[in-house]
């Protein structure tokens, strides 16, 4: 923190899209590993009445495996969803960086009047959102 302050920065927020994409890949790897575990459970030959010698034990084993693989499927889906959202978030940060860099490169003649999308694409969104807010200025 002291190093950041010495460089003139504050305690602000910083996102690293490259690291975010790496984390998304880690989540995808983990979901594939869980899918392999789930497939392995379904392929085990030990769940028959022939192995257990009793139908009730075989049914209990089948129920156990079904519940376990259902839970794994839920976790796999959640990991895949999270990975996709992290990738989308990283892409959004990249896009906003590009828009910001383009806006910084504009000359004074290129600038739009304030309140009319002066922040590029985001300015129009900001104006549209803030135009719907009630006016709370002291009057």
VENGIZI-V612298 format. One record per residue. N is the residue number from 1. RES is the residue in three letters. SS is DSSP state (H for helix, E for strand, - for the rest). PHI is phi in whole degrees, -180 to 180 (999 if undefined). D_FIRST is the distance of its C-alpha to the first C-alpha in Angstrom with 1 decimal. Layout:
N&RES&SS&PHI&D_FIRST, N&RES&SS&PHI&D_FIRST
This chain:
1&UNK&-&999&0.0, 2&UNK&H&-65&3.8, 3&UNK&H&-63&5.4, 4&UNK&H&-63&5.1, 5&UNK&H&-64&6.3, 6&UNK&H&-65&8.6, 7&UNK&-&-85&10.1, 8&UNK&-&96&10.9, 9&UNK&-&-95&9.1, 10&UNK&-&-107&8.2, 11&UNK&-&-93&7.1, 12&UNK&-&-76&10.3, 13&UNK&-&-99&12.3, 14&UNK&-&-136&13.1, 15&UNK&-&-115&16.2, 16&UNK&-&-119&17.7, 17&UNK&H&-57&21.4, 18&UNK&H&-63&22.4, 19&UNK&H&-67&20.5, 20&UNK&H&-63&22.0, 21&UNK&H&-64&25.4, 22&UNK&H&-63&24.9, 23&UNK&H&-67&24.3, 24&UNK&H&-62&27.3, 25&UNK&H&-64&29.4, 26&UNK&H&-63&28.4, 27&UNK&H&-63&29.6, 28&UNK&H&-66&32.8, 29&UNK&H&-62&33.4, 30&UNK&H&-65&33.1, 31&UNK&H&-67&35.5, 32&UNK&H&-67&38.0, 33&UNK&H&-65&37.8, 34&UNK&H&-65&38.7, 35&UNK&H&-63&41.4, 36&UNK&H&-66&42.9, 37&UNK&H&-63&42.9, 38&UNK&H&-61&44.6, 39&UNK&H&-61&47.3, 40&UNK&H&-63&47.8, 41&UNK&H&-62&48.5, 42&UNK&H&-72&51.1, 43&UNK&H&-91&52.8, 44&UNK&-&-65&53.4, 45&UNK&-&-86&57.1, 46&UNK&-&-92&57.2, 47&UNK&-&-99&57.5, 48&UNK&-&-94&61.2, 49&UNK&H&-64&64.0, 50&UNK&H&-62&65.5, 51&UNK&H&-74&62.5, 52&UNK&H&-82&62.2, 53&UNK&-&76&65.9, 54&UNK&-&-153&65.3, 55&UNK&H&-66&64.6, 56&UNK&H&-61&62.4, 57&UNK&H&-67&60.0, 58&UNK&H&-65&59.8, 59&UNK&H&-65&59.1, 60&UNK&H&-62&56.4, 61&UNK&H&-63&54.8, 62&UNK&H&-62&55.1, 63&UNK&H&-64&53.5, 64&UNK&H&-60&50.6, 65&UNK&H&-64&49.9, 66&UNK&H&-62&50.2, 67&UNK&H&-67&47.7, 68&UNK&H&-64&45.3, 69&UNK&H&-69&45.5, 70&UNK&H&-62&45.2, 71&UNK&H&-64&41.9, 72&UNK&H&-63&40.7, 73&UNK&H&-62&41.7, 74&UNK&H&-62&39.6, 75&UNK&H&-66&36.6, 76&UNK&H&-61&37.3, 77&UNK&H&-62&37.6, 78&UNK&H&-65&34.4, 79&UNK&H&-65&32.5, 80&UNK&H&-65&34.3, 81&UNK&H&-64&33.5, 82&UNK&H&-62&29.8, 83&UNK&H&-60&29.7, 84&UNK&H&-63&31.5, 85&UNK&H&-69&29.2, 86&UNK&H&-65&26.1, 87&UNK&H&-62&28.0, 88&UNK&H&-63&29.0, 89&UNK&H&-63&25.5, 90&UNK&H&-62&24.3, 91&UNK&H&-64&27.4, 92&UNK&H&-64&26.6, 93&UNK&H&-62&23.2, 94&UNK&H&-60&25.0, 95&UNK&H&-62&27.6, 96&UNK&H&-63&25.4, 97&UNK&H&-62&23.6, 98&UNK&H&-66&27.1, 99&UNK&H&-63&28.3, 100&UNK&H&-63&25.4, 101&UNK&H&-65&26.0, 102&UNK&H&-65&29.7, 103&UNK&H&-66&29.2, 104&UNK&H&-67&27.2, 105&UNK&-&-83&30.1, 106&UNK&-&-72&32.7, 107&UNK&-&-89&34.6, 108&UNK&H&-57&35.5, 109&UNK&H&-70&38.9, 110&UNK&H&-82&37.3, 111&UNK&-&-73&35.4, 112&UNK&-&-91&36.9, 113&UNK&-&-63&37.4, 114&UNK&-&-56&34.6, 115&UNK&-&81&35.2, 116&UNK&-&-127&37.1, 117&UNK&-&77&34.6, 118&UNK&-&-67&32.6, 119&UNK&-&-102&29.7, 120&UNK&-&69&31.9, 121&UNK&H&-60&32.6, 122&UNK&H&-70&29.9, 123&UNK&H&-61&31.4, 124&UNK&H&-64&34.7, 125&UNK&H&-65&33.2, 126&UNK&H&-59&31.2, 127&UNK&H&-62&34.4, 128&UNK&H&-64&36.4, 129&UNK&H&-71&34.2, 130&UNK&H&-72&33.7, 131&UNK&-&-68&37.5, 132&UNK&-&-93&38.2, 133&UNK&-&-81&36.1, 134&UNK&-&-67&38.1, 135&UNK&-&-80&37.8, 136&UNK&-&-110&36.0, 137&UNK&-&-72&36.0, 138&UNK&-&-65&37.5, 139&UNK&-&-122&40.9
